[in-house]
């Protein structure tokens, strides 16, 4: 795994899954699973599988706007 991480210049934490690790994070059933965390450290959004950049951008903008007292809606 280390050679791949070095080759791809991945400098962020990577976890190799196991049943025990899955349970530690609430029972993750699929990979990739992505958690979008708000400024207070709470899980705001959870995605299983691949998700497009537009989805993440919309969610992050909604979190930033909600902290200012407005919420983006479609």
PAGUKE-725788 format. One line per field, with one value per residue (C-alpha): residue number from 1; chain; x, y, z. Coordinates in nm, 4 decimals, m for minus. Layout:
PAGUKE-725788
n NUM/... .
chain A/... .
u X/... .
v Y/... .
w Z/... .
***
This chain:
PAGUKE-725788
n 1/2/3/4/5/6/7/8/9/10/11/12/13/14/15/16/17/18/19/20/21/22/23/24/25/26/27/28/29/30/31/32/33/34/35/36/37/38/39/40/41/42/43/44/45/46/47/48/49/50/51/52/53/54/55/56/57/58/59/60/61/62/63/64/65/66/67/68/69/70/71/72/73/74 .
chain A/A/A/A/A/A/A/A/A/A/A/A/A/A/A/A/A/A/A/A/A/A/A/A/A/A/A/A/A/A/A/A/A/A/A/A/A/A/A/A/A/A/A/A/A/A/A/A/A/A/A/A/A/A/A/A/A/A/A/A/A/A/A/A/A/A/A/A/A/A/A/A/A/A .
u 0.0000/0.2785/0.4298/0.0875/0.0296/0.3728/0.3257/m0.0121/0.1181/m0.1668/m0.0727/m0.3960/m0.5023/m0.5954/m0.7558/m0.7599/m1.1034/m1.1932/m1.5165/m1.3945/m1.3109/m1.6467/m1.8302/m1.6240/m1.7690/m2.1294/m2.1359/m2.0080/m2.1417/m1.9786/m1.6667/m1.6101/m1.8155/m1.7676/m1.8687/m1.9131/m1.8474/m1.9744/m1.7762/m1.9115/m1.7742/m2.1148/m2.1812/m2.3879/m2.3992/m2.3037/m2.2444/m2.1958/m2.0264/m1.8903/m2.0430/m1.9890/m1.8122/m2.1368/m2.3038/m2.0202/m2.0076/m2.3821/m2.3652/m2.0651/m2.2228/m2.5456/m2.3488/m2.1597/m2.4789/m2.6726/m2.4091/m2.4828/m2.8552/m2.9543/m3.0020/m2.9653/m3.2566/m3.3448 .
v 0.0000/0.2465/0.2499/0.3326/0.6153/0.7599/0.7321/0.9077/1.1660/1.0952/1.2892/1.2444/0.9633/0.6350/0.3449/m0.0160/m0.1498/m0.4349/m0.5390/m0.3819/m0.0505/m0.0528/m0.0855/0.1984/0.4301/0.3185/0.0049/0.1116/m0.1325/m0.0021/0.1677/0.4414/0.6002/0.9751/1.1876/1.5638/1.7165/2.0598/2.3186/2.1830/1.8377/1.6831/1.4563/1.6668/1.4366/1.0738/0.9318/0.5704/0.5200/0.7807/1.1282/1.4167/1.7401/1.9364/1.7469/1.8192/2.1836/2.2259/2.0618/2.2631/2.5872/2.5025/2.4452/2.7717/2.9646/2.8075/2.9404/3.2896/3.2445/3.1579/2.8214/2.7348/2.5335/2.4102 .
w 0.0000/0.0859/m0.2668/m0.4154/m0.1662/m0.2372/m0.6131/m0.5992/m0.3477/m0.1071/0.2057/0.3984/0.6352/0.4685/0.6561/0.5506/0.6338/0.8641/1.0349/1.3599/1.1891/1.0118/1.3427/1.4925/1.2276/1.2643/1.0524/0.7108/0.4521/0.1335/0.0085/m0.0585/0.2188/0.2605/0.5578/0.5194/0.8609/0.9647/1.1594/1.4883/1.4106/1.3388/1.0421/0.8022/0.4978/0.4289/0.0809/m0.0181/m0.3521/m0.5869/m0.5731/m0.8124/m0.7300/m0.7771/m0.4936/m0.2520/m0.3554/m0.2994/0.0424/0.1565/0.0350/0.2198/0.5409/0.5015/0.4221/0.7112/0.9510/0.8184/0.8722/0.5145/0.3515/m0.0181/m0.1534/m0.4998 .
***
